[in-house]
Amino acid sequence: MSWRERLRAVRVDTTPLGHRDFRLLFVAGTVFYLGGMVSYVAVPFQVFALTGSNLTVGLLGLVELVPLVFFGLYGGALADHVDRRRLLVATGAAQALLTAGLAWNGFREHPSLPVVFVLAALLAAAGSLQRPSREALMPRTLPHDRIVAGNALTSLGTQIGVLAGPLLGGVLVASVGAGWCFVVDVAGLVVATGLYAAMRPYPHRSETTPPSLAGIGEGISYALRRRDLLGTYLVDIVCMLLAMPVVLFPALAQEVFRQPQLLGLLYSAETVGALVATALSGWTARVSHHGRAIVLAAATYGLFVGLAGLMPSIGLVVVCLACAGAADMVSGVFRGTVWNQSIPESMRGRLAGIEMLSYSVGPLGGQVRAGLTADLWSVRGSIASGGFACVAGVALTAAWLRDFWRYDASTDEHVLAERAVRAAHGEPVTDAPGPA
């Protein structure tokens, strides 16, 4: 095999972009994340500028947590009942209006702190209502066999936004102020919402149930009964709870290595590693043992985070974090594939809401663990112990949930059932090219 053929075999599969609605969803998501990360920089900057208090900045997370939990679960149940495309448009318009309110407040001579907190909470609610619909709709835009490649491309769009958004936000905050950051975000939300509106309708395949506590409970019960699904959630929580060192990056750069000017490298290293892994993700479509792939990738993530805590130079730390980011991307692609290929369409919104909670609440606990361990021991000790504990936690999860470790997409009953349902409704199953 020539080197060109080898490269073609591993490079990212862009075939899903040949499907019009996936392409719209991909571009909308990329623009959405780019603008959102610009505001992600601007909001805490504005709060700190108004108060000079790190504690007040930290309270933003608590203010956003309550609507995230409630509306994430409710949004999942809503996504399994209403037209998901219309819900994307409605919540996108709401986010654009709320972010315009942040822009208006940012341009005032004396911005109001209560306005920032209220609008941040409302934005968290609108975003939590929207995300389950976006996650649940993606598999409907692609043939069943293209979902792995679609997950990789979706991850690529997210990474572009996560990497470029904070850089743009930092430049705008420093040069023209927080108000213009929100203007950029509003523009992105308007574009994304227009792209959502251009998609064709995707009616539910069967009769739906209006959102209720019983419906939400049904989704939770389904997730708990399927031990393979439970494994995907638990592995993700283990990684975030034990091996998320982000909160310690300022101390690592300033106090440990005495190079605060390189702080930005620490923040961007994992995203760069994930981008490289995405660019070489073509091989993922040829893997069917997704449970093992998730376990091995998650353990690799923890291993490299642990090694980062032991490295003698900040350059080697950045390399380890980049490798960790690459492993995390691989784990994320296969987790998304398990969810999108095996969860019944009628439950996909509710399970997407549960998924959103699993990777939104975990980092909060991870920050507390990392900070407390660093104060009681050391920054290096906190990072290293968390990473190696993650490896052990992932291994124990795989040993406990054997169905998760044995999960094979080529033989799994849930995957085969979903393929049959799609075929019965005339939806594409094979990787035949879709309409341009």
C-alpha positions in Angstrom: 0.0 0.0 0.0 1.4 3.4 -1.0 1.6 6.3 1.5 -1.2 8.0 -0.4 -3.4 5.1 0.1 -2.5 4.9 3.7 -3.3 8.6 4.2 -6.6 8.2 2.4 -7.5 5.3 4.7 -7.1 7.4 7.9 -7.9 10.9 6.9 -11.3 12.3 8.1 -14.2 11.0 6.0 -16.1 14.0 4.5 -18.7 11.9 2.7 -21.5 13.0 5.2 -21.1 16.6 3.8 -22.7 15.3 0.6 -26.0 15.1 2.5 -27.6 18.5 2.4 -29.3 18.6 5.8 -26.2 17.2 7.6 -24.2 19.9 5.8 -26.6 22.6 7.1 -26.5 21.1 10.6 -22.7 20.9 10.5 -22.2 24.5 9.4 -24.8 25.8 11.8 -23.2 23.9 14.7 -19.7 25.2 13.9 -20.9 28.8 13.6 -23.0 28.4 16.8 -20.0 27.1 18.8 -17.7 29.8 17.4 -20.0 32.6 18.5 -20.8 30.9 21.8 -17.1 30.6 22.7 -16.6 34.3 22.0 -19.3 35.1 24.6 -17.8 32.4 26.9 -14.8 34.7 27.1 -16.7 37.9 27.4 -19.2 37.1 30.1 -16.7 36.2 32.9 -14.5 39.0 31.8 -17.3 41.5 32.1 -18.3 40.2 35.5 -14.8 40.4 36.8 -14.4 43.9 35.4 -17.5 45.0 37.3 -16.8 43.3 40.6 -13.1 42.4 40.8 -14.2 39.2 42.5 -13.2 35.7 41.4 -16.0 34.3 43.6 -18.6 36.3 41.7 -17.3 34.9 38.4 -17.5 31.4 39.9 -21.1 32.0 40.8 -22.0 32.3 37.2 -21.5 28.5 36.9 -24.0 27.9 39.8 -26.5 30.3 38.2 -26.3 28.4 34.9 -26.4 24.9 36.5 -30.0 24.9 37.7 -31.6 25.8 34.4 -29.2 23.4 32.7 -30.3 20.5 34.8 -34.1 21.2 34.6 -34.3 22.4 31.0 -31.9 19.8 29.8 -34.2 17.0 31.0 -37.3 18.8 29.9 -35.8 19.7 26.5 -35.0 16.1 25.9 -38.6 15.1 26.6 -39.8 18.0 24.4 -37.5 16.9 21.6 -39.2 13.5 21.6 -42.7 15.1 21.1 -42.5 18.3 18.9 -40.9 19.1 15.5 -37.2 19.2 16.4 -36.4 21.5 13.5 -38.9 24.1 14.7 -37.6 23.8 18.2 -34.1 24.5 17.0 -35.3 27.6 15.2 -37.4 28.8 18.1 -34.6 28.3 20.7 -32.0 29.8 18.3 -34.1 32.9 17.9 -34.5 33.1 21.7 -30.7 32.9 22.2 -30.1 35.6 19.6 -32.5 37.9 21.4 -31.0 37.2 24.8 -27.5 37.7 23.6 -28.6 41.0 22.0 -29.6 41.9 25.5 -26.1 41.2 26.7 -24.8 43.4 23.9 -27.1 46.2 24.9 -26.0 45.9 28.5 -22.3 45.7 27.5 -22.5 49.0 25.5 -24.0 50.9 28.5 -21.8 53.3 30.3 -22.4 51.3 33.5 -23.4 47.7 32.7 -25.7 46.0 35.1 -24.4 42.9 36.9 -27.9 41.6 37.7 -28.8 41.8 34.0 -25.7 39.7 33.1 -26.7 37.0 35.6 -30.3 36.9 34.6 -29.6 36.8 30.9 -26.8 34.1 31.5 -29.4 31.9 33.3 -32.0 32.4 30.5 -29.4 31.6 27.9 -28.5 28.4 29.8 -32.2 27.5 29.7 -32.6 28.2 26.0 -29.4 26.3 25.1 -30.5 23.3 27.3 -33.8 23.2 25.5 -32.1 23.3 22.1 -29.2 20.9 22.4 -31.2 17.6 22.8 -33.1 18.3 19.6 -29.8 19.1 17.7 -28.2 15.9 19.0 -31.3 13.8 18.2 -31.8 15.2 14.7 -28.3 14.5 13.5 -28.7 10.7 12.9 -31.9 11.4 10.8 -29.8 13.4 8.3 -27.5 10.6 7.5 -27.6 6.9 6.4 -27.1 4.6 9.4 -23.7 3.5 8.2 -22.4 7.1 8.0 -23.1 8.0 11.6 -19.5 7.3 12.7 -18.1 9.7 10.1 -20.9 12.2 10.9 -19.9 12.2 14.6 -16.3 12.8 13.7 -17.2 15.8 11.5 -19.5 17.2 14.1 -16.6 16.9 16.6 -14.4 18.8 14.1 -16.9 21.7 13.9 -17.1 21.9 17.7 -13.3 21.9 18.0 -12.9 24.7 15.5 -15.3 26.8 17.5 -13.7 25.9 20.8 -10.2 26.8 19.5 -11.0 29.9 17.4 -13.8 31.4 19.6 -11.8 32.1 22.7 -8.9 33.6 20.6 -11.3 35.9 18.8 -13.1 36.7 22.0 -9.8 37.6 23.7 -8.8 39.9 20.9 -12.2 41.7 20.9 -12.4 42.1 24.7 -8.9 43.6 24.8 -9.5 45.9 21.7 -13.1 47.0 21.5 -14.8 45.6 24.7 -17.2 42.9 25.7 -20.2 44.4 23.9 -18.8 43.6 20.4 -18.2 40.0 21.5 -21.9 39.6 22.0 -22.6 41.3 18.7 -20.4 38.6 17.0 -22.3 35.9 18.9 -25.7 37.3 17.8 -24.5 37.3 14.2 -23.5 33.6 14.5 -26.8 32.7 16.2 -28.8 34.4 13.4 -26.8 32.5 10.7 -27.2 29.2 12.6 -30.9 29.7 13.1 -31.4 30.5 9.4 -29.6 27.2 8.5 -31.8 25.3 10.9 -34.9 26.8 9.2 -33.6 25.7 5.8 -33.6 22.0 6.8 -36.5 19.8 5.7 -38.9 18.6 8.4 -38.2 15.3 10.1 -41.5 14.1 11.6 -41.5 11.5 14.3 -41.9 7.9 13.1 -44.5 7.0 15.6 -47.0 8.5 18.0 -45.3 10.6 20.7 -45.9 11.4 24.3 -46.2 15.0 25.6 -43.3 15.9 27.9 -43.9 14.9 31.6 -42.1 13.7 34.6 -43.2 10.2 33.7 -41.7 10.6 30.3 -38.4 11.9 31.7 -38.4 9.0 34.2 -39.0 6.6 31.3 -35.9 7.9 29.6 -33.8 7.5 32.7 -35.1 4.0 33.3 -34.2 3.0 29.7 -30.6 4.4 30.2 -30.2 2.4 33.4 -31.5 -0.8 32.0 -29.1 -0.8 29.1 -25.7 -1.4 30.7 -23.9 -0.6 27.5 -25.4 2.9 27.5 -24.7 3.2 31.2 -21.1 2.5 30.6 -20.8 5.4 28.1 -22.2 7.8 30.7 -20.1 6.5 33.6 -16.8 6.5 31.7 -17.4 10.1 30.7 -18.2 11.1 34.2 -15.1 9.3 35.6 -12.9 11.1 33.1 -14.3 14.6 33.9 -14.5 14.0 37.7 -11.0 12.7 38.1 -8.9 13.9 35.2 -9.9 17.5 34.2 -6.9 19.7 35.0 -8.2 22.9 33.4 -8.9 24.7 36.6 -5.2 24.2 37.6 -3.7 25.6 34.4 -3.1 29.1 35.8 -1.3 27.8 38.8 0.7 25.3 36.7 1.9 28.0 34.3 2.6 30.7 36.9 3.6 28.9 40.1 5.1 25.6 38.9 6.8 26.6 35.7 7.1 30.4 36.2 6.0 30.9 32.6 2.5 32.6 32.7 2.9 33.8 29.1 2.5 30.2 28.0 -0.9 29.8 29.7 -2.7 29.9 26.4 -0.8 26.8 25.2 -2.1 24.8 28.1 -5.7 25.8 27.3 -5.4 25.0 23.6 -3.3 21.9 23.7 -6.2 19.4 24.1 -8.2 21.0 21.3 -5.2 20.9 19.0 -4.7 17.2 19.8 -8.4 16.6 19.1 -8.2 18.4 15.8 -5.3 16.2 14.7 -7.1 13.1 15.8 -10.2 14.2 13.9 -8.2 14.9 10.7 -7.0 11.2 11.0 -10.3 9.7 12.0 -11.1 7.8 8.8 -10.2 4.5 10.6 -13.0 4.8 13.1 -15.6 3.7 10.5 -13.9 0.3 10.3 -14.2 -0.4 14.1 -17.3 -2.2 15.4 -16.3 -3.0 19.0 -17.2 0.5 20.2 -17.3 -0.4 23.9 -13.7 -1.5 23.9 -12.7 1.6 21.8 -14.3 3.9 24.3 -12.6 2.2 27.3 -9.2 2.2 25.7 -9.4 5.8 24.5 -10.7 7.0 27.9 -7.9 5.1 29.8 -5.4 6.7 27.4 -6.8 10.1 28.1 -6.3 9.5 31.8 -2.8 8.1 31.3 -1.6 11.2 29.4 -3.2 13.6 31.9 -1.4 11.7 34.7 1.9 11.9 32.7 1.3 15.7 32.2 1.4 16.1 36.0 4.9 14.5 36.1 6.6 16.3 33.1 9.6 18.4 33.9 8.9 21.1 31.3 5.8 22.9 30.1 6.5 21.9 26.5 6.2 18.2 27.5 3.1 19.0 29.5 1.6 20.5 26.3 2.5 17.4 24.3 0.9 15.1 26.9 -2.3 17.3 27.0 -2.5 17.2 23.2 -2.3 13.4 23.3 -5.0 13.4 26.0 -7.2 15.6 23.8 -6.7 13.2 20.8 -7.8 10.2 23.0 -10.8 12.1 24.4 -11.9 12.9 20.8 -11.8 9.2 19.9 -13.8 8.3 23.0 -16.3 11.0 22.2 -16.8 9.8 18.6 -17.5 6.2 19.6 -19.8 7.3 22.5 -21.8 9.4 20.1 -22.0 6.5 17.7 -23.3 4.1 20.3 -26.0 6.7 21.2 -27.0 7.6 17.6 -27.0 4.1 16.2 -28.7 2.2 19.0 -31.1 4.4 20.8 -34.7 4.3 19.4 -35.7 7.5 17.6 -38.7 7.9 20.0 -36.2 8.1 23.0 -33.3 9.9 21.4 -34.2 13.4 22.7 -34.6 12.3 26.3 -31.4 10.3 26.2 -29.6 13.3 24.6 -30.8 15.4 27.6 -29.3 12.8 30.0 -26.1 12.8 28.0 -25.9 16.6 28.2 -26.2 16.4 32.0 -23.5 13.8 32.2 -20.9 16.1 30.6 -22.2 19.3 32.0 -22.3 18.4 35.7 -19.1 16.3 35.7 -16.7 19.2 35.1 -18.1 21.1 38.1 -17.3 18.2 40.4 -13.9 17.8 38.7 -13.0 21.4 39.3 -13.7 21.0 43.0 -11.7 17.8 43.2 -8.7 19.2 41.4 -8.7 22.4 43.4 -9.1 20.7 46.8 -6.4 18.2 46.0 -4.0 20.9 44.8 -4.5 22.9 48.0 -4.1 19.8 50.2 -1.1 18.4 48.3 0.3 20.1 45.2 -0.7 21.2 41.7 1.4 18.4 40.1 0.1 15.9 42.6 -3.5 16.8 41.8 -3.0 16.5 38.0 -1.0 13.3 38.2 -3.2 11.5 40.8 -6.4 12.5 38.9 -5.1 11.1 35.6 -4.0 7.8 37.0 -7.1 7.5 39.1 -9.1 8.0 35.9 -7.3 5.0 34.3 -8.2 2.8 37.3 -11.8 4.1 37.3 -12.3 3.4 33.6 -10.9 -0.1 34.1 -13.2 -0.8 37.0 -16.2 0.5 35.0 -15.4 -1.8 32.1 -14.9 -4.8 34.5 -18.3 -4.1 36.2 -20.3 -3.4 33.0 -19.2 -6.4 30.9 -22.0 -5.7 28.3 -20.4 -2.3 27.8 -17.0 -3.8 27.1 -18.5 -6.4 24.8 -20.6 -4.0 22.8 -20.2 -4.7 19.0 -22.2 -2.6 16.6 -22.2 -5.4 14.0 -24.2 -7.8 16.3 -25.9 -5.6 18.9 -29.6 -6.2 19.0 -30.4 -2.5 19.5 -28.3 -1.4 16.5 -29.9 -4.1 14.3 -33.4 -3.1 15.5 -32.8 0.5 14.6 -31.4 -0.4 11.2 -34.6 -2.4 10.6 -36.9 0.4 11.6 -35.0 2.9 9.3 -35.3 0.5 6.4 -39.0 -0.1 7.1 -39.6 3.7 7.0 -37.7 4.1 3.7 -34.8 5.9 5.3 -31.2 5.2 4.1 -29.2 2.5 5.9 -26.2 2.0 3.7 -23.5 4.5 2.9 -24.9 5.3 -0.6 -24.3 9.0 -1.4 -27.1 11.3 -0.4 -28.5 14.3 -2.2 -26.2 17.2 -2.6 
